[in-house]
């Protein structure tokens, strides 16, 4: 089925932050489905207000605006929806099989492929009664090799199909492949947006998250604001928390997860 929404795509060569720009547009009444994409960000941010830096034209940098009628406690499903859609997009366009590292990073063989950041403004006008304006940004590494300490080669760009067609992906990585990825992600995202507003739909997203989360079943160390917890990641709660078994069961709402390699 052809995508009905998410067709209003605003493109930039360079911008400070696609999230910042779209949040500003949301306060001016921009409609749900508005998308901002840029080849480069000068002030890109990730979780915990970390900088997102990459060379121009090497990453898919995009933000989408949704206005679900949803409670604040369920807003985490917005990032879940875009993460799952990005998985679908990578599979469909590049034949790559990423997974989700809790809470919402995309990884391939434990190497980071994409980061996601959602920001909301419940006071922004323009939506239905009870709706919340949510801007969800994604930075997906298409061809940037990154620093040597990060492996020195792009996770997506190095993936090659068995028939060698991966070479063609490399040649067009900074252009057509990025637009194809954006289209595929938006195609997969649109039906998931409808799920955000229904309990059954959110439960469906939760089950998808659990099925695609590579953190589950791993030994993890979770860095918290006031310390850390180390144990086995045994589940994701109905509220989206990571459940860690460490002598007792602990539900972690937010924190940096490190997958601990077996000694």
Secondary structure, DSSP 8 states (H G I E B T S, - for coil): ----S---EEEEEEES-HHHHHHHHHHTT--TT-EEEEEEESS-B-GGG-B----TTSEEEEEEEEEEE--GGGTHHHHHHHHHHHHHHHHHHH----EEETTTEEEETTEEEEEEEEEEETT-SSS-TTEEEEEEEEEEESS----GGGTSS-HHHH---TTSTHHHHHHTTTTHHHHHHHHHHHHHHHHHHHHTTSHHHHHHHHHHHHHHBTTTTSEEEEEETTEEEEEEEEEE-TTS-EEEESSSEEEESS-EEEE----
